[in-house]
Amino acid sequence: EPAPPAPNSKLTSLVIDIMANEVMVVINTSPGSASMIARLLDYRRDTSAILATMAGDDTILVVPKSIHQIDLMLQEVKEILAVT
């Protein structure tokens, strides 16, 4: 499978907001871009705290491998997407 676009590409500028609660991370994106952003996250799933993503039109749900790693996963998501 080919690699997704690089995290430092213009694609990450489509991220509007990243929020978390005790069980998952929610990413809001520009309309129509959620699946592209989710692909960036899914590509690193084997080596990260991410279990799965679910993308709609402009929202992504990111599920952690463990709810005890939610803070770690939130930080990873922000690093992957180059968001501070």
N, C-alpha and C positions, 0 to 999 in steps of 0.2 A: 504494500500500500504506500503510495507517495506521501511524503510529509506535507502537513498543512502549511499555509503561509507562515512566514516567520513572525514571532510575537512582536517584533519591533516594526512590522509593516503598518501601513495605514489602516489595516483591518482593526487593530486595537483601539483606534480613535472612535470606533462605533460603540464602545462601552460608555453608557451613561451613568450607571450607578451600580455599586456592589454592596449588598447588605447580608447580614447573617443573624441567625437566631441560634438556639441550642442544638438544632438538628440538621440544618442545611444552609447553603448560601444561595442567594437569589441575585442574579445579574440582570439588570435592565439594559437593553441595547437599542440602537436605532431600529425602526421597523424593517423587518425582513432580514436582519443580520444575525439573529440569535443562533441559527444552525451553524454558521461559519465560525462564530466565537466558540460554540460548544465543541466543534471539531478540534480546535486548538487545545482545549482542555482534555478531551478524550484521548488525544494522541499521546499524552503523557500519563495517562491513567495508571499504567502498570508500575510506574516508579514514584507515584505521588500518593497523597492521602485521599484522592478522589476515587469513589466507587463507581459513580455513574453521573451522567448529565441527561437532562430532558429539556429540549429546546422547543419553544413555540415560535411565534413570529418575532416578538421583541423581548422575550423573557426566557431565562435559563434557570433551571433548578439544578444545583450541584449537590450531590449526596456524598457525604464522607464515608470512608471505610469504617470509621468508628466515630460516634458522637463525641468521644473524648478527645478527638483530634480536630474538632471544628475550628479552633483558632489557628492551628497549623495549616489546615486546608485553606482557610480564608487568606492567610499570608501567601501561600503557594499560588492561589488564583490571582491575587494582585501582582505577584512577581511575573507570572506567565503572561498576563495581559498588560504588563508595564504600567500599572495604575498605582498611584501612591495614596 
